[in-house]
Amino acid sequence: MKKITVQNMEGTMEEMDLVNHFDIKDINRNFVILSKGEPLGEGMSKVYISEVLEESPGVFKLVGITDESIWDRVKQAMKEIVQGG
């Protein structure tokens, strides 16, 4: 699994697993699914889902999803990924 380094809320750098990345073309937004390998039970791991914004060429920012309609679209896209669509 590919590793990426992100700056966390405290300002320190943290390595995470890039589980998946996808875009939702009709709303022109990009998203990532990340993991720190934190167990969630029954063989599952906790994941983090964020929107990705390119602040300047080659510099990206992860943004939390606060809009419920966008979150609904992200959940639908993730279902399609799991189902192989």
HUBELLIN-V868142 format. One record per helix or strand. SS is the DSSP state (2 for helix, 1 for strand). FROM is the first residue (numbers start at 1). TO is the last residue. If there is no record, write none. Layout:
{{SS,FROM,TO} {SS,FROM,TO}}
This chain:
{{1,3,7} {1,13,24} {2,25,27} {1,29,41} {1,44,56} {1,59,63} {2,68,82}}
